[in-house]
Amino acid sequence: MSKIEVDFIKVTFDDSTIGAAQAALAEGEMSVFEAYETEYDLIHRPVFTWSDSEKQQSVGASRRAAVEVNCFGKIGW
């Protein structure tokens, strides 16, 4: 809760799998299929994303709001 209106909040995430996946791609020891799947996951399936309803939202003074984040689990990660 805040006594003033909030129209900006910065939340950051740290996905510890990105560095390992990028290193594995750089080493070049993966099969073509594994490399494609790993690269596709990095680009198109981020682990953390905002819920669609959270893109534009203001919180009025003395009000509460929930911030919804999606977490996508990956097998073996």
mmCIF file of the N, C-alpha and C atoms, coordinates in Angstrom:
data_MODEL
# 
_entry.id   MODEL 
# 
loop_
_atom_site.group_PDB 
_atom_site.id 
_atom_site.type_symbol 
_atom_site.label_atom_id 
_atom_site.label_alt_id 
_atom_site.label_comp_id 
_atom_site.label_asym_id 
_atom_site.label_entity_id 
_atom_site.label_seq_id 
_atom_site.pdbx_PDB_ins_code 
_atom_site.Cartn_x 
_atom_site.Cartn_y 
_atom_site.Cartn_z 
_atom_site.occupancy 
_atom_site.B_iso_or_equiv 
_atom_site.pdbx_formal_charge 
_atom_site.auth_seq_id 
_atom_site.auth_comp_id 
_atom_site.auth_asym_id 
_atom_site.auth_atom_id 
_atom_site.pdbx_PDB_model_num 
ATOM 1   N N  . MET A 1 1  ? 0.843  -1.185  0.000   1.00 0.00 ? 1  MET A N  1 
ATOM 2   C CA . MET A 1 1  ? 0.000  0.000   0.000   1.00 0.00 ? 1  MET A CA 1 
ATOM 3   C C  . MET A 1 1  ? 0.880  1.237   0.000   1.00 0.00 ? 1  MET A C  1 
ATOM 4   N N  . SER A 1 2  ? 0.373  2.251   -0.649  1.00 0.00 ? 2  SER A N  1 
ATOM 5   C CA . SER A 1 2  ? 1.118  3.497   -0.738  1.00 0.00 ? 2  SER A CA 1 
ATOM 6   C C  . SER A 1 2  ? 0.167  4.661   -0.524  1.00 0.00 ? 2  SER A C  1 
ATOM 7   N N  . LYS A 1 3  ? 0.675  5.737   0.008   1.00 0.00 ? 3  LYS A N  1 
ATOM 8   C CA . LYS A 1 3  ? -0.157 6.927   0.193   1.00 0.00 ? 3  LYS A CA 1 
ATOM 9   C C  . LYS A 1 3  ? -0.283 7.719   -1.101  1.00 0.00 ? 3  LYS A C  1 
ATOM 10  N N  . ILE A 1 4  ? 0.543  7.392   -2.090  1.00 0.00 ? 4  ILE A N  1 
ATOM 11  C CA . ILE A 1 4  ? 0.459  8.068   -3.385  1.00 0.00 ? 4  ILE A CA 1 
ATOM 12  C C  . ILE A 1 4  ? 0.177  7.035   -4.485  1.00 0.00 ? 4  ILE A C  1 
ATOM 13  N N  . GLU A 1 5  ? -0.314 7.522   -5.632  1.00 0.00 ? 5  GLU A N  1 
ATOM 14  C CA . GLU A 1 5  ? -0.594 6.630   -6.756  1.00 0.00 ? 5  GLU A CA 1 
ATOM 15  C C  . GLU A 1 5  ? 0.721  6.104   -7.341  1.00 0.00 ? 5  GLU A C  1 
ATOM 16  N N  . VAL A 1 6  ? 0.731  4.828   -7.684  1.00 0.00 ? 6  VAL A N  1 
ATOM 17  C CA . VAL A 1 6  ? 1.901  4.195   -8.281  1.00 0.00 ? 6  VAL A CA 1 
ATOM 18  C C  . VAL A 1 6  ? 1.550  3.812   -9.713  1.00 0.00 ? 6  VAL A C  1 
ATOM 19  N N  . ASP A 1 7  ? 2.360  4.276   -10.665 1.00 0.00 ? 7  ASP A N  1 
ATOM 20  C CA . ASP A 1 7  ? 2.098  3.917   -12.060 1.00 0.00 ? 7  ASP A CA 1 
ATOM 21  C C  . ASP A 1 7  ? 3.322  3.285   -12.717 1.00 0.00 ? 7  ASP A C  1 
ATOM 22  N N  . PHE A 1 8  ? 4.357  2.998   -11.932 1.00 0.00 ? 8  PHE A N  1 
ATOM 23  C CA . PHE A 1 8  ? 5.540  2.334   -12.459 1.00 0.00 ? 8  PHE A CA 1 
ATOM 24  C C  . PHE A 1 8  ? 6.148  1.453   -11.381 1.00 0.00 ? 8  PHE A C  1 
ATOM 25  N N  . ILE A 1 9  ? 6.420  0.224   -11.737 1.00 0.00 ? 9  ILE A N  1 
ATOM 26  C CA . ILE A 1 9  ? 7.113  -0.684  -10.835 1.00 0.00 ? 9  ILE A CA 1 
ATOM 27  C C  . ILE A 1 9  ? 8.090  -1.490  -11.685 1.00 0.00 ? 9  ILE A C  1 
ATOM 28  N N  . LYS A 1 10 ? 9.289  -1.648  -11.206 1.00 0.00 ? 10 LYS A N  1 
ATOM 29  C CA . LYS A 1 10 ? 10.291 -2.414  -11.934 1.00 0.00 ? 10 LYS A CA 1 
ATOM 30  C C  . LYS A 1 10 ? 10.581 -3.690  -11.155 1.00 0.00 ? 10 LYS A C  1 
ATOM 31  N N  . VAL A 1 11 ? 10.317 -4.803  -11.793 1.00 0.00 ? 11 VAL A N  1 
ATOM 32  C CA . VAL A 1 11 ? 10.597 -6.101  -11.210 1.00 0.00 ? 11 VAL A CA 1 
ATOM 33  C C  . VAL A 1 11 ? 11.517 -6.823  -12.184 1.00 0.00 ? 11 VAL A C  1 
ATOM 34  N N  . THR A 1 12 ? 12.612 -7.373  -11.686 1.00 0.00 ? 12 THR A N  1 
ATOM 35  C CA . THR A 1 12 ? 13.532 -8.094  -12.554 1.00 0.00 ? 12 THR A CA 1 
ATOM 36  C C  . THR A 1 12 ? 13.618 -9.552  -12.118 1.00 0.00 ? 12 THR A C  1 
ATOM 37  N N  . PHE A 1 13 ? 13.958 -10.407 -13.065 1.00 0.00 ? 13 PHE A N  1 
ATOM 38  C CA . PHE A 1 13 ? 14.055 -11.832 -12.811 1.00 0.00 ? 13 PHE A CA 1 
ATOM 39  C C  . PHE A 1 13 ? 15.438 -12.309 -13.225 1.00 0.00 ? 13 PHE A C  1 
ATOM 40  N N  . ASP A 1 14 ? 15.904 -13.330 -12.577 1.00 0.00 ? 14 ASP A N  1 
ATOM 41  C CA . ASP A 1 14 ? 17.175 -13.942 -12.942 1.00 0.00 ? 14 ASP A CA 1 
ATOM 42  C C  . ASP A 1 14 ? 16.910 -15.400 -13.264 1.00 0.00 ? 14 ASP A C  1 
ATOM 43  N N  . ASP A 1 15 ? 17.109 -15.765 -14.516 1.00 0.00 ? 15 ASP A N  1 
ATOM 44  C CA . ASP A 1 15 ? 16.932 -17.138 -14.962 1.00 0.00 ? 15 ASP A CA 1 
ATOM 45  C C  . ASP A 1 15 ? 18.318 -17.768 -15.045 1.00 0.00 ? 15 ASP A C  1 
ATOM 46  N N  . SER A 1 16 ? 18.663 -18.590 -14.097 1.00 0.00 ? 16 SER A N  1 
ATOM 47  C CA . SER A 1 16 ? 20.006 -19.167 -14.030 1.00 0.00 ? 16 SER A CA 1 
ATOM 48  C C  . SER A 1 16 ? 20.278 -20.167 -15.152 1.00 0.00 ? 16 SER A C  1 
ATOM 49  N N  . THR A 1 17 ? 19.270 -20.539 -15.917 1.00 0.00 ? 17 THR A N  1 
ATOM 50  C CA . THR A 1 17 ? 19.470 -21.507 -16.992 1.00 0.00 ? 17 THR A CA 1 
ATOM 51  C C  . THR A 1 17 ? 19.987 -20.865 -18.274 1.00 0.00 ? 17 THR A C  1 
ATOM 52  N N  . ILE A 1 18 ? 19.823 -19.552 -18.434 1.00 0.00 ? 18 ILE A N  1 
ATOM 53  C CA . ILE A 1 18 ? 20.208 -18.893 -19.680 1.00 0.00 ? 18 ILE A CA 1 
ATOM 54  C C  . ILE A 1 18 ? 21.713 -18.994 -19.932 1.00 0.00 ? 18 ILE A C  1 
ATOM 55  N N  . GLY A 1 19 ? 22.516 -18.706 -18.935 1.00 0.00 ? 19 GLY A N  1 
ATOM 56  C CA . GLY A 1 19 ? 23.964 -18.756 -19.103 1.00 0.00 ? 19 GLY A CA 1 
ATOM 57  C C  . GLY A 1 19 ? 24.451 -20.144 -19.487 1.00 0.00 ? 19 GLY A C  1 
ATOM 58  N N  . ALA A 1 20 ? 23.922 -21.168 -18.825 1.00 0.00 ? 20 ALA A N  1 
ATOM 59  C CA . ALA A 1 20 ? 24.326 -22.543 -19.129 1.00 0.00 ? 20 ALA A CA 1 
ATOM 60  C C  . ALA A 1 20 ? 23.912 -22.932 -20.547 1.00 0.00 ? 20 ALA A C  1 
ATOM 61  N N  . ALA A 1 21 ? 22.721 -22.530 -20.963 1.00 0.00 ? 21 ALA A N  1 
ATOM 62  C CA . ALA A 1 21 ? 22.242 -22.850 -22.310 1.00 0.00 ? 21 ALA A CA 1 
ATOM 63  C C  . ALA A 1 21 ? 23.076 -22.135 -23.364 1.00 0.00 ? 21 ALA A C  1 
ATOM 64  N N  . GLN A 1 22 ? 23.403 -20.875 -23.129 1.00 0.00 ? 22 GLN A N  1 
ATOM 65  C CA . GLN A 1 22 ? 24.229 -20.130 -24.085 1.00 0.00 ? 22 GLN A CA 1 
ATOM 66  C C  . GLN A 1 22 ? 25.633 -20.730 -24.181 1.00 0.00 ? 22 GLN A C  1 
ATOM 67  N N  . ALA A 1 23 ? 26.183 -21.146 -23.053 1.00 0.00 ? 23 ALA A N  1 
ATOM 68  C CA . ALA A 1 23 ? 27.516 -21.765 -23.059 1.00 0.00 ? 23 ALA A CA 1 
ATOM 69  C C  . ALA A 1 23 ? 27.494 -23.085 -23.826 1.00 0.00 ? 23 ALA A C  1 
ATOM 70  N N  . ALA A 1 24 ? 26.447 -23.889 -23.624 1.00 0.00 ? 24 ALA A N  1 
ATOM 71  C CA . ALA A 1 24 ? 26.335 -25.164 -24.330 1.00 0.00 ? 24 ALA A CA 1 
ATOM 72  C C  . ALA A 1 24 ? 26.229 -24.937 -25.839 1.00 0.00 ? 24 ALA A C  1 
ATOM 73  N N  . LEU A 1 25 ? 25.501 -23.900 -26.244 1.00 0.00 ? 25 LEU A N  1 
ATOM 74  C CA . LEU A 1 25 ? 25.401 -23.583 -27.668 1.00 0.00 ? 25 LEU A CA 1 
ATOM 75  C C  . LEU A 1 25 ? 26.750 -23.146 -28.228 1.00 0.00 ? 25 LEU A C  1 
ATOM 76  N N  . ALA A 1 26 ? 27.473 -22.349 -27.471 1.00 0.00 ? 26 ALA A N  1 
ATOM 77  C CA . ALA A 1 26 ? 28.763 -21.824 -27.923 1.00 0.00 ? 26 ALA A CA 1 
ATOM 78  C C  . ALA A 1 26 ? 29.815 -22.933 -28.063 1.00 0.00 ? 26 ALA A C  1 
ATOM 79  N N  . GLU A 1 27 ? 29.742 -23.954 -27.218 1.00 0.00 ? 27 GLU A N  1 
ATOM 80  C CA . GLU A 1 27 ? 30.707 -25.050 -27.277 1.00 0.00 ? 27 GLU A CA 1 
ATOM 81  C C  . GLU A 1 27 ? 30.568 -25.867 -28.556 1.00 0.00 ? 27 GLU A C  1 
ATOM 82  N N  . GLY A 1 28 ? 29.362 -25.910 -29.122 1.00 0.00 ? 28 GLY A N  1 
ATOM 83  C CA . GLY A 1 28 ? 29.130 -26.605 -30.382 1.00 0.00 ? 28 GLY A CA 1 
ATOM 84  C C  . GLY A 1 28 ? 29.142 -28.120 -30.298 1.00 0.00 ? 28 GLY A C  1 
ATOM 85  N N  . GLU A 1 29 ? 28.983 -28.683 -29.121 1.00 0.00 ? 29 GLU A N  1 
ATOM 86  C CA . GLU A 1 29 ? 29.001 -30.134 -28.961 1.00 0.00 ? 29 GLU A CA 1 
ATOM 87  C C  . GLU A 1 29 ? 27.610 -30.759 -28.939 1.00 0.00 ? 29 GLU A C  1 
ATOM 88  N N  . MET A 1 30 ? 26.578 -29.949 -29.142 1.00 0.00 ? 30 MET A N  1 
ATOM 89  C CA . MET A 1 30 ? 25.213 -30.469 -29.157 1.00 0.00 ? 30 MET A CA 1 
ATOM 90  C C  . MET A 1 30 ? 24.864 -30.962 -30.557 1.00 0.00 ? 30 MET A C  1 
ATOM 91  N N  . SER A 1 31 ? 23.907 -31.895 -30.607 1.00 0.00 ? 31 SER A N  1 
ATOM 92  C CA . SER A 1 31 ? 23.404 -32.310 -31.917 1.00 0.00 ? 31 SER A CA 1 
ATOM 93  C C  . SER A 1 31 ? 22.623 -31.145 -32.517 1.00 0.00 ? 31 SER A C  1 
ATOM 94  N N  . VAL A 1 32 ? 22.369 -31.205 -33.797 1.00 0.00 ? 32 VAL A N  1 
ATOM 95  C CA . VAL A 1 32 ? 21.610 -30.142 -34.460 1.00 0.00 ? 32 VAL A CA 1 
ATOM 96  C C  . VAL A 1 32 ? 20.241 -29.989 -33.806 1.00 0.00 ? 32 VAL A C  1 
ATOM 97  N N  . PHE A 1 33 ? 19.596 -31.116 -33.488 1.00 0.00 ? 33 PHE A N  1 
ATOM 98  C CA . PHE A 1 33 ? 18.281 -31.079 -32.853 1.00 0.00 ? 33 PHE A CA 1 
ATOM 99  C C  . PHE A 1 33 ? 18.354 -30.407 -31.487 1.00 0.00 ? 33 PHE A C  1 
ATOM 100 N N  . GLU A 1 34 ? 19.325 -30.806 -30.650 1.00 0.00 ? 34 GLU A N  1 
ATOM 101 C CA . GLU A 1 34 ? 19.465 -30.216 -29.309 1.00 0.00 ? 34 GLU A CA 1 
ATOM 102 C C  . GLU A 1 34 ? 19.761 -28.721 -29.399 1.00 0.00 ? 34 GLU A C  1 
ATOM 103 N N  . ALA A 1 35 ? 20.612 -28.344 -30.334 1.00 0.00 ? 35 ALA A N  1 
ATOM 104 C CA . ALA A 1 35 ? 20.942 -26.926 -30.497 1.00 0.00 ? 35 ALA A CA 1 
ATOM 105 C C  . ALA A 1 35 ? 19.714 -26.130 -30.907 1.00 0.00 ? 35 ALA A C  1 
ATOM 106 N N  . TYR A 1 36 ? 18.930 -26.663 -31.843 1.00 0.00 ? 36 TYR A N  1 
ATOM 107 C CA . TYR A 1 36 ? 17.716 -25.972 -32.282 1.00 0.00 ? 36 TYR A CA 1 
ATOM 108 C C  . TYR A 1 36 ? 16.742 -25.810 -31.124 1.00 0.00 ? 36 TYR A C  1 
ATOM 109 N N  . GLU A 1 37 ? 16.493 -26.892 -30.390 1.00 0.00 ? 37 GLU A N  1 
ATOM 110 C CA . GLU A 1 37 ? 15.550 -26.845 -29.271 1.00 0.00 ? 37 GLU A CA 1 
ATOM 111 C C  . GLU A 1 37 ? 16.012 -25.874 -28.190 1.00 0.00 ? 37 GLU A C  1 
ATOM 112 N N  . THR A 1 38 ? 17.294 -25.881 -27.871 1.00 0.00 ? 38 THR A N  1 
ATOM 113 C CA . THR A 1 38 ? 17.832 -24.980 -26.851 1.00 0.00 ? 38 THR A CA 1 
ATOM 114 C C  . THR A 1 38 ? 17.700 -23.531 -27.294 1.00 0.00 ? 38 THR A C  1 
ATOM 115 N N  . GLU A 1 39 ? 18.064 -23.251 -28.538 1.00 0.00 ? 39 GLU A N  1 
ATOM 116 C CA . GLU A 1 39 ? 17.953 -21.886 -29.059 1.00 0.00 ? 39 GLU A CA 1 
ATOM 117 C C  . GLU A 1 39 ? 16.499 -21.434 -29.119 1.00 0.00 ? 39 GLU A C  1 
ATOM 118 N N  . TYR A 1 40 ? 15.616 -22.320 -29.536 1.00 0.00 ? 40 TYR A N  1 
ATOM 119 C CA . TYR A 1 40 ? 14.181 -21.993 -29.598 1.00 0.00 ? 40 TYR A CA 1 
ATOM 120 C C  . TYR A 1 40 ? 13.653 -21.654 -28.208 1.00 0.00 ? 40 TYR A C  1 
ATOM 121 N N  . ASP A 1 41 ? 14.013 -22.473 -27.209 1.00 0.00 ? 41 ASP A N  1 
ATOM 122 C CA . ASP A 1 41 ? 13.580 -22.214 -25.834 1.00 0.00 ? 41 ASP A CA 1 
ATOM 123 C C  . ASP A 1 41 ? 14.063 -20.859 -25.344 1.00 0.00 ? 41 ASP A C  1 
ATOM 124 N N  . LEU A 1 42 ? 15.316 -20.524 -25.611 1.00 0.00 ? 42 LEU A N  1 
ATOM 125 C CA . LEU A 1 42 ? 15.864 -19.241 -25.158 1.00 0.00 ? 42 LEU A CA 1 
ATOM 126 C C  . LEU A 1 42 ? 15.094 -18.065 -25.744 1.00 0.00 ? 42 LEU A C  1 
ATOM 127 N N  . ILE A 1 43 ? 14.707 -18.182 -27.004 1.00 0.00 ? 43 ILE A N  1 
ATOM 128 C CA . ILE A 1 43 ? 14.050 -17.067 -27.690 1.00 0.00 ? 43 ILE A CA 1 
ATOM 129 C C  . ILE A 1 43 ? 12.537 -17.036 -27.452 1.00 0.00 ? 43 ILE A C  1 
ATOM 130 N N  . HIS A 1 44 ? 11.884 -18.186 -27.552 1.00 0.00 ? 44 HIS A N  1 
ATOM 131 C CA . HIS A 1 44 ? 10.419 -18.215 -27.578 1.00 0.00 ? 44 HIS A CA 1 
ATOM 132 C C  . HIS A 1 44 ? 9.743  -18.693 -26.300 1.00 0.00 ? 44 HIS A C  1 
ATOM 133 N N  . ARG A 1 45 ? 10.488 -19.261 -25.376 1.00 0.00 ? 45 ARG A N  1 
ATOM 134 C CA . ARG A 1 45 ? 9.873  -19.776 -24.143 1.00 0.00 ? 45 ARG A CA 1 
ATOM 135 C C  . ARG A 1 45 ? 10.622 -19.280 -22.914 1.00 0.00 ? 45 ARG A C  1 
ATOM 136 N N  . PRO A 1 46 ? 10.533 -17.994 -22.631 1.00 0.00 ? 46 PRO A N  1 
ATOM 137 C CA . PRO A 1 46 ? 11.224 -17.503 -21.433 1.00 0.00 ? 46 PRO A CA 1 
ATOM 138 C C  . PRO A 1 46 ? 10.626 -18.122 -20.171 1.00 0.00 ? 46 PRO A C  1 
ATOM 139 N N  . VAL A 1 47 ? 11.449 -18.296 -19.165 1.00 0.00 ? 47 VAL A N  1 
ATOM 140 C CA . VAL A 1 47 ? 10.985 -18.903 -17.920 1.00 0.00 ? 47 VAL A CA 1 
ATOM 141 C C  . VAL A 1 47 ? 9.993  -17.990 -17.205 1.00 0.00 ? 47 VAL A C  1 
ATOM 142 N N  . PHE A 1 48 ? 10.266 -16.686 -17.163 1.00 0.00 ? 48 PHE A N  1 
ATOM 143 C CA . PHE A 1 48 ? 9.381  -15.738 -16.493 1.00 0.00 ? 48 PHE A CA 1 
ATOM 144 C C  . PHE A 1 48 ? 8.775  -14.771 -17.496 1.00 0.00 ? 48 PHE A C  1 
ATOM 145 N N  . THR A 1 49 ? 7.459  -14.575 -17.407 1.00 0.00 ? 49 THR A N  1 
ATOM 146 C CA . THR A 1 49 ? 6.767  -13.591 -18.236 1.00 0.00 ? 49 THR A CA 1 
ATOM 147 C C  . THR A 1 49 ? 5.678  -12.933 -17.398 1.00 0.00 ? 49 THR A C  1 
ATOM 148 N N  . TRP A 1 50 ? 5.317  -11.724 -17.787 1.00 0.00 ? 50 TRP A N  1 
ATOM 149 C CA . TRP A 1 50 ? 4.195  -11.046 -17.144 1.00 0.00 ? 50 TRP A CA 1 
ATOM 150 C C  . TRP A 1 50 ? 2.895  -11.665 -17.617 1.00 0.00 ? 50 TRP A C  1 
ATOM 151 N N  . SER A 1 51 ? 1.917  -11.708 -16.750 1.00 0.00 ? 51 SER A N  1 
ATOM 152 C CA . SER A 1 51 ? 0.576  -12.102 -17.149 1.00 0.00 ? 51 SER A CA 1 
ATOM 153 C C  . SER A 1 51 ? 0.050  -11.033 -18.099 1.00 0.00 ? 51 SER A C  1 
ATOM 154 N N  . ASP A 1 52 ? -0.757 -11.403 -19.083 1.00 0.00 ? 52 ASP A N  1 
ATOM 155 C CA . ASP A 1 52 ? -1.292 -10.435 -20.044 1.00 0.00 ? 52 ASP A CA 1 
ATOM 156 C C  . ASP A 1 52 ? -2.068 -9.315  -19.364 1.00 0.00 ? 52 ASP A C  1 
ATOM 157 N N  . SER A 1 53 ? -2.698 -9.606  -18.246 1.00 0.00 ? 53 SER A N  1 
ATOM 158 C CA . SER A 1 53 ? -3.488 -8.587  -17.556 1.00 0.00 ? 53 SER A CA 1 
ATOM 159 C C  . SER A 1 53 ? -2.621 -7.579  -16.805 1.00 0.00 ? 53 SER A C  1 
ATOM 160 N N  . GLU A 1 54 ? -1.307 -7.831  -16.702 1.00 0.00 ? 54 GLU A N  1 
ATOM 161 C CA . GLU A 1 54 ? -0.423 -6.982  -15.911 1.00 0.00 ? 54 GLU A CA 1 
ATOM 162 C C  . GLU A 1 54 ? 0.319  -5.927  -16.721 1.00 0.00 ? 54 GLU A C  1 
ATOM 163 N N  . LYS A 1 55 ? 0.090  -5.845  -18.005 1.00 0.00 ? 55 LYS A N  1 
ATOM 164 C CA . LYS A 1 55 ? 0.892  -4.952  -18.846 1.00 0.00 ? 55 LYS A CA 1 
ATOM 165 C C  . LYS A 1 55 ? 0.680  -3.473  -18.509 1.00 0.00 ? 55 LYS A C  1 
ATOM 166 N N  . GLN A 1 56 ? -0.522 -3.041  -18.295 1.00 0.00 ? 56 GLN A N  1 
ATOM 167 C CA . GLN A 1 56 ? -0.816 -1.645  -17.971 1.00 0.00 ? 56 GLN A CA 1 
ATOM 168 C C  . GLN A 1 56 ? -1.721 -1.615  -16.745 1.00 0.00 ? 56 GLN A C  1 
ATOM 169 N N  . GLN A 1 57 ? -1.212 -1.101  -15.668 1.00 0.00 ? 57 GLN A N  1 
ATOM 170 C CA . GLN A 1 57 ? -2.002 -1.059  -14.447 1.00 0.00 ? 57 GLN A CA 1 
ATOM 171 C C  . GLN A 1 57 ? -1.493 0.054   -13.547 1.00 0.00 ? 57 GLN A C  1 
ATOM 172 N N  . SER A 1 58 ? -2.394 0.818   -12.973 1.00 0.00 ? 58 SER A N  1 
ATOM 173 C CA . SER A 1 58 ? -2.039 1.815   -11.970 1.00 0.00 ? 58 SER A CA 1 
ATOM 174 C C  . SER A 1 58 ? -2.628 1.385   -10.643 1.00 0.00 ? 58 SER A C  1 
ATOM 175 N N  . VAL A 1 59 ? -1.963 1.782   -9.574  1.00 0.00 ? 59 VAL A N  1 
ATOM 176 C CA . VAL A 1 59 ? -2.456 1.481   -8.238  1.00 0.00 ? 59 VAL A CA 1 
ATOM 177 C C  . VAL A 1 59 ? -2.749 2.806   -7.567  1.00 0.00 ? 59 VAL A C  1 
ATOM 178 N N  . GLY A 1 60 ? -3.999 3.031   -7.256  1.00 0.00 ? 60 GLY A N  1 
ATOM 179 C CA . GLY A 1 60 ? -4.409 4.275   -6.620  1.00 0.00 ? 60 GLY A CA 1 
ATOM 180 C C  . GLY A 1 60 ? -3.857 4.402   -5.210  1.00 0.00 ? 60 GLY A C  1 
ATOM 181 N N  . ALA A 1 61 ? -3.859 5.620   -4.705  1.00 0.00 ? 61 ALA A N  1 
ATOM 182 C CA . ALA A 1 61 ? -3.394 5.876   -3.336  1.00 0.00 ? 61 ALA A CA 1 
ATOM 183 C C  . ALA A 1 61 ? -4.201 5.047   -2.350  1.00 0.00 ? 61 ALA A C  1 
ATOM 184 N N  . SER A 1 62 ? -3.523 4.468   -1.383  1.00 0.00 ? 62 SER A N  1 
ATOM 185 C CA . SER A 1 62 ? -4.113 3.642   -0.325  1.00 0.00 ? 62 SER A CA 1 
ATOM 186 C C  . SER A 1 62 ? -4.849 2.431   -0.877  1.00 0.00 ? 62 SER A C  1 
ATOM 187 N N  . ARG A 1 63 ? -4.409 1.928   -2.028  1.00 0.00 ? 63 ARG A N  1 
ATOM 188 C CA . ARG A 1 63 ? -4.987 0.736   -2.643  1.00 0.00 ? 63 ARG A CA 1 
ATOM 189 C C  . ARG A 1 63 ? -3.937 -0.374  -2.702  1.00 0.00 ? 63 ARG A C  1 
ATOM 190 N N  . ARG A 1 64 ? -4.399 -1.583  -2.955  1.00 0.00 ? 64 ARG A N  1 
ATOM 191 C CA . ARG A 1 64 ? -3.511 -2.727  -3.110  1.00 0.00 ? 64 ARG A CA 1 
ATOM 192 C C  . ARG A 1 64 ? -3.668 -3.293  -4.514  1.00 0.00 ? 64 ARG A C  1 
ATOM 193 N N  . ALA A 1 65 ? -2.613 -3.925  -4.989  1.00 0.00 ? 65 ALA A N  1 
ATOM 194 C CA . ALA A 1 65 ? -2.679 -4.593  -6.276  1.00 0.00 ? 65 ALA A CA 1 
ATOM 195 C C  . ALA A 1 65 ? -1.757 -5.799  -6.244  1.00 0.00 ? 65 ALA A C  1 
ATOM 196 N N  . ALA A 1 66 ? -2.164 -6.833  -6.921  1.00 0.00 ? 66 ALA A N  1 
ATOM 197 C CA . ALA A 1 66 ? -1.324 -8.024  -7.049  1.00 0.00 ? 66 ALA A CA 1 
ATOM 198 C C  . ALA A 1 66 ? -0.624 -7.985  -8.392  1.00 0.00 ? 66 ALA A C  1 
ATOM 199 N N  . VAL A 1 67 ? 0.622  -8.392  -8.405  1.00 0.00 ? 67 VAL A N  1 
ATOM 200 C CA . VAL A 1 67 ? 1.389  -8.473  -9.641  1.00 0.00 ? 67 VAL A CA 1 
ATOM 201 C C  . VAL A 1 67 ? 1.497  -9.957  -9.989  1.00 0.00 ? 67 VAL A C  1 
ATOM 202 N N  . GLU A 1 68 ? 0.986  -10.330 -11.157 1.00 0.00 ? 68 GLU A N  1 
ATOM 203 C CA . GLU A 1 68 ? 0.957  -11.732 -11.554 1.00 0.00 ? 68 GLU A CA 1 
ATOM 204 C C  . GLU A 1 68 ? 2.050  -12.023 -12.576 1.00 0.00 ? 68 GLU A C  1 
ATOM 205 N N  . VAL A 1 69 ? 2.853  -13.027 -12.280 1.00 0.00 ? 69 VAL A N  1 
ATOM 206 C CA . VAL A 1 69 ? 3.957  -13.425 -13.143 1.00 0.00 ? 69 VAL A CA 1 
ATOM 207 C C  . VAL A 1 69 ? 3.785  -14.902 -13.472 1.00 0.00 ? 69 VAL A C  1 
ATOM 208 N N  . ASN A 1 70 ? 3.994  -15.258 -14.734 1.00 0.00 ? 70 ASN A N  1 
ATOM 209 C CA . ASN A 1 70 ? 3.942  -16.659 -15.140 1.00 0.00 ? 70 ASN A CA 1 
ATOM 210 C C  . ASN A 1 70 ? 5.343  -17.255 -15.032 1.00 0.00 ? 70 ASN A C  1 
ATOM 211 N N  . CYS A 1 71 ? 5.422  -18.464 -14.549 1.00 0.00 ? 71 CYS A N  1 
ATOM 212 C CA . CYS A 1 71 ? 6.697  -19.185 -14.458 1.00 0.00 ? 71 CYS A CA 1 
ATOM 213 C C  . CYS A 1 71 ? 6.550  -20.486 -15.224 1.00 0.00 ? 71 CYS A C  1 
ATOM 214 N N  . PHE A 1 72 ? 7.337  -20.627 -16.292 1.00 0.00 ? 72 PHE A N  1 
ATOM 215 C CA . PHE A 1 72 ? 7.261  -21.771 -17.175 1.00 0.00 ? 72 PHE A CA 1 
ATOM 216 C C  . PHE A 1 72 ? 8.352  -22.761 -16.802 1.00 0.00 ? 72 PHE A C  1 
ATOM 217 N N  . GLY A 1 73 ? 7.962  -23.927 -16.319 1.00 0.00 ? 73 GLY A N  1 
ATOM 218 C CA . GLY A 1 73 ? 8.934  -24.945 -15.952 1.00 0.00 ? 73 GLY A CA 1 
ATOM 219 C C  . GLY A 1 73 ? 9.420  -25.712 -17.167 1.00 0.00 ? 73 GLY A C  1 
ATOM 220 N N  . LYS A 1 74 ? 10.691 -26.072 -17.163 1.00 0.00 ? 74 LYS A N  1 
ATOM 221 C CA . LYS A 1 74 ? 11.270 -26.800 -18.279 1.00 0.00 ? 74 LYS A CA 1 
ATOM 222 C C  . LYS A 1 74 ? 11.859 -28.111 -17.748 1.00 0.00 ? 74 LYS A C  1 
ATOM 223 N N  . ILE A 1 75 ? 11.624 -29.187 -18.454 1.00 0.00 ? 75 ILE A N  1 
ATOM 224 C CA . ILE A 1 75 ? 12.123 -30.493 -18.030 1.00 0.00 ? 75 ILE A CA 1 
ATOM 225 C C  . ILE A 1 75 ? 13.644 -30.471 -18.002 1.00 0.00 ? 75 ILE A C  1 
ATOM 226 N N  . GLY A 1 76 ? 14.194 -30.896 -16.898 1.00 0.00 ? 76 GLY A N  1 
ATOM 227 C CA . GLY A 1 76 ? 15.640 -30.981 -16.751 1.00 0.00 ? 76 GLY A CA 1 
ATOM 228 C C  . GLY A 1 76 ? 16.320 -29.670 -16.419 1.00 0.00 ? 76 GLY A C  1 
ATOM 229 N N  . TRP A 1 77 ? 15.579 -28.613 -16.182 1.00 0.00 ? 77 TRP A N  1 
ATOM 230 C CA . TRP A 1 77 ? 16.176 -27.303 -15.901 1.00 0.00 ? 77 TRP A CA 1 
ATOM 231 C C  . TRP A 1 77 ? 15.908 -26.939 -14.455 1.00 0.00 ? 77 TRP A C  1 
# 
